Amino acid sequence: MIQDEKLNIENQIKEKIDKLETEIITLKDLTQPISPDCAIGRVSRMDAINNKSINEAALRKKQSQLSALKEALKNINNPDFGKCIKCGAQIPIGRIMIMPESRKCVRCASK
């Protein structure tokens, strides 16, 4: 992998980290406990609880992705960066640009 590609990937990772951090803040607000004294109807309350559960799952996924992106950023200058951890093949640059946190090639990731 050439230096220009690494610089582009590094910038891509930083942009994704910034975006995820913003989304996580929003999701944390949406996952606050629903007060039992809130004056909403029973069905509306059930809907709010359901939405809270969905937002909590989205929050966990985003936090996991953020952690993986920070790890990728930390390891970008590692000689093994961009190599599949399972088969050792070079991960295509297109996949790295789309999913810089990916540590497996498409073939190994789909197994």
Secondary structure, 3 states (H helix, E strand, C coil): CCHHHHHHHHHHHHHHHHHHHHHHHHHHHHCCCCCCCCCCCHHHHHHHHHHHHHHHHHHHHHHHHHHHHHHHHHCCCCCCCCECCCCCCECCHHHHHHCCCCCCCHHHHCC
